[in-house]
């Protein structure tokens, strides 16, 4: 289908039509949660608990003292865990293997596959 066809233009005309899919430009995990830590710590282990939607964490970033983001975990969503714990109606605790930080961390960013 040709979206730039003037007969199919909407609102403001064909010159304003955009022919792209969002998934071509953005990663599938565009949602994230920032976690603030009152007293900065060296991250050596993380444990994430979830009552629902478990297994969807795909990336964890730690903010360094200079403000840049450092990846400490990256992986695929755990669809099997989500199915298992949802069917059992059980709280899910997950502790991924991570890269330890060599600097104190006060903000973590947890990216989830939505």
DRENMIVO-436716 format. One line per 4 residues: for each residue y negated, x, z of N, C-alpha, C. Coordinates in steps of 0.02 Angstrom, whole numbers. Each point is the difference from the previous one (the first is absolute). Last residue first. Layout:
<sites>
Y/X/Z/Y/X/Z/Y/X/Z | ... $
</sites>
This chain:
<sites>
210/387/1342/-9/-73/1/22/-28/-65 | 27/231/161/13/-28/-66/-6/-75/5 | -132/181/161/58/-44/-6/5/-27/-71 | -118/213/164/-2/-38/-63/64/-40/-6 $
-151/121/204/67/-21/-18/-5/-45/-61 | -153/197/139/-2/-54/-49/71/-14/-22 | -137/121/226/58/-2/-46/-11/-59/-47 | -158/161/183/8/-59/-44/60/10/-45 $
-63/163/162/-26/-58/35/3/-64/-43 | 116/270/32/-13/-59/-42/-28/-56/43 | 28/293/-3/1/-63/38/-22/-59/-44 | 129/212/-107/-67/-16/26/5/-65/40 $
177/91/-130/-21/61/35/-72/-8/27 | 216/-184/-59/-68/24/-15/-15/63/41 | 244/-97/-104/-42/5/59/-69/27/-18 | 173/-149/-149/-27/68/3/-46/2/61 $
210/-174/-4/-68/12/-24/-16/75/-1 | 205/-210/15/-11/73/4/-69/13/-30 | 39/-243/107/15/42/-58/-7/74/16 | 47/-232/137/-30/66/13/18/47/-57 $
0/-282/83/14/49/-52/-37/64/16 | 82/-267/92/-32/63/19/22/52/-51 | -4/-288/17/20/61/-35/-40/60/25 | 88/-260/89/-56/45/-4/24/66/-29 $
128/-232/-56/-4/55/48/-62/42/-12 | 130/-192/-117/-58/-18/42/-9/50/57 | 161/-3/-191/22/3/70/-55/-23/49 | -42/11/-235/56/-47/9/24/-1/73 $
-168/154/-59/-26/-68/-7/55/-51/12 | 56/229/-3/-34/-20/61/-31/-69/-3 | 115/86/-196/43/1/59/-35/-27/62 | -124/30/-202/48/-55/-5/42/-6/63 $
-147/181/-14/-38/-62/4/47/-60/-2 | 91/213/-35/-18/-10/71/-38/-66/8 | 51/66/-218/61/-20/35/-14/-13/74 | -173/85/-142/14/-71/-11/61/-25/38 $
-177/202/14/69/-10/22/18/-74/-4 | -186/164/-142/10/-54/48/74/-8/16 | -80/244/-70/6/-66/-31/8/-53/53 | -137/234/47/67/-23/-17/-1/-68/-33 $
-145/210/148/-2/-37/-62/72/-19/-18 | -168/126/211/61/-35/-21/-14/-35/-67 | -164/138/95/53/21/46/67/-35/-15 | -256/69/-124/60/-41/-1/52/28/48 $
-276/11/8/59/42/-10/62/-44/6 | -288/-20/-43/63/-32/18/58/46/-18 | -271/57/76/47/-9/-56/65/-31/26 | -190/67/141/-5/-67/-31/48/-11/-58 $
-23/192/161/-54/2/-51/-6/-66/-39 | 169/32/172/-67/4/31/-57/3/-52 | 223/-125/-78/-13/66/29/-71/2/30 | 179/-209/-40/-67/24/-17/-13/66/36 $
236/-116/-92/-36/20/60/-68/27/-22 | 202/-177/-111/-49/54/-7/-33/13/67 | 228/-128/-125/-38/8/62/-44/62/-10 | 159/-189/-159/-37/62/8/-37/-1/67 $
147/-175/-70/16/46/-54/-38/66/6 | 93/-242/139/-43/59/4/21/50/-54 | 110/-215/53/-47/2/-55/-47/61/2 | 179/-92/158/26/40/-55/-48/8/-58 $
-24/-218/159/21/69/14/25/35/-63 | -93/-231/59/-25/42/-54/20/73/7 | -3/-125/227/16/-29/-66/-31/45/-53 | -4/64/229/38/-61/10/18/-34/-66 $
-45/271/65/-23/-57/-38/43/-62/13 | -72/285/67/37/-61/15/-28/-58/-39 | 10/288/-2/-36/-60/-22/45/-59/14 | -39/277/67/45/-57/4/-39/-63/-16 $
-16/292/-24/-30/-66/-4/55/-53/5 | -54/285/54/47/-56/-11/-40/-64/-2 | -112/204/17/66/31/-8/54/-52/-13 | -287/46/10/53/-48/-19/64/39/-11 $
-219/44/160/37/32/-53/59/-46/-16 | -234/-99/103/66/30/16/27/37/-61 | -244/-129/119/36/32/-55/64/36/23 | -109/-217/111/1/71/17/40/36/-54 $
-36/-228/-37/-57/16/43/-5/74/17 | 95/-115/-225/30/27/61/-57/25/44 | 39/-184/-220/-42/47/35/33/21/66 | 81/-101/-252/14/0/72/-43/54/32 $
12/-158/-241/-23/60/33/10/-7/75 | 122/-111/-228/-24/-12/68/-23/67/27 | 37/-115/-265/15/49/52/-30/-21/66 | 59/-68/-284/-21/-21/66/19/53/51 $
54/11/-234/-72/2/6/-25/-22/69 | 222/71/-136/-13/-8/71/-75/5/13 | 102/30/-218/24/-64/24/-14/-13/74 | -165/150/-159/68/6/27/22/-67/28 $
-173/9/-205/1/6/73/72/8/24 | -58/-24/-234/-56/39/26/3/12/75 | 156/-134/-135/-8/61/-40/-52/47/31 | 48/-220/88/50/49/19/-4/65/-40 $
-140/-190/-49/-21/34/61/50/54/19 | -39/-71/-253/38/-26/56/-19/41/61 | -146/-59/-236/39/48/39/37/-36/56 | -195/-53/-181/71/-5/-15/38/55/36 $
-245/-147/11/33/62/19/74/-9/-11 | -249/-117/-91/70/-7/18/29/69/16 | -226/-47/-81/9/7/72/73/-9/22 | -81/-24/-228/-19/68/21/10/12/75 $
37/-218/-106/54/48/-8/-18/70/24 | -125/-216/110/16/24/-67/50/57/0 | -83/-136/193/-55/39/-29/15/30/-68 | 152/-183/104/-62/10/37/-54/38/-40 $
237/24/-104/-20/-47/51/-67/20/30 | 167/34/-241/-45/27/51/-20/-55/49 | 139/-12/-203/32/-3/65/-45/26/55 | -60/-2/-232/20/-69/13/31/-8/69 $
-64/215/-86/-57/-40/22/17/-73/15 | 165/214/28/-13/-51/-51/-57/-44/25 | 111/180/122/-68/11/-24/-17/-49/-57 | 217/15/109/-50/-29/46/-72/10/-25 $
254/-18/-113/-61/39/-5/-55/-33/42 | 284/7/6/-59/-42/0/-62/44/0 $
</sites>
